[in-house]
Amino acid sequence: MKIDYDIFQLINNLAGHWAWLDALAIFCASYLQYVLGLALAIFLLLGKTRPERIKNYWMVGLAFLAAGISRLVFCEIIKLLVNRPRPFEVHQVVQLISYEVGQSFPSGHAAFFFALAMAVYFFNKRASWWFFVGAALIGLSRIYVGIHYPSDILAGALVGLFSGWLVVKIARRFID
């Protein structure tokens, strides 16, 4: 898909020009995931009342469950069906982080963190927007550093959103 590669080039060609932007992208692509995971885990310590704490436990558990299913089940099934190499394997790119050779479609990181954000959305809409912004930054930065195409991120995001929705929808039958 030419438009996919054109958008990839547009974003990736920004790399290597500004040290601060490169550092920000490397942080988002490699380390922001830990910040989001820790932020979600902190919800286990929050809640003034017992019902609030129970709600937070469900939120955290279902968010990690949805993220895991999204990344380890749905993405792996799609990767078996679609064999797409990473951009740095087939094109001249500005690659800011080293990464293993392999399939890039869909992005497991995008799937994981969009599933996390979607599950959080059903329990805490205000907090979920921080998770959605974090997931988007992770996805965009992985294009910037040269390891994913835009369609990888978009597909991963859609898989993640679906996974988050599905897990919460099924779990709500047991929670309610």
Sequence and secondary structure as in RCSB ss.txt:
>XXXX:A:sequence
MKIDYDIFQLINNLAGHWAWLDALAIFCASYLQYVLGLALAIFLLLGKTRPERIKNYWMVGLAFLAAGISRLVFC
EIIKLLVNRPRPFEVHQVVQLISYEVGQSFPSGHAAFFFALAMAVYFFNKRASWWFFVGAALIGLSRIYVGIHYP
SDILAGALVGLFSGWLVVKIARRFID
>XXXX:A:secstr
 HHHHHHHHHHHTTTTS HHHHHHHHHHHHTHHHHHHHHHHHGGG  SSHHHHHHHHHHHHHHHHHHHHIIIIIH
HHHHHH   B HHHHS     S   SSB SS HHHHHHHHHHHHHHTT HHHHHHHHHHHHHHHHHHHHTTS  H
HHHHHHHHHHHHHHHHHHHHHHHHH 
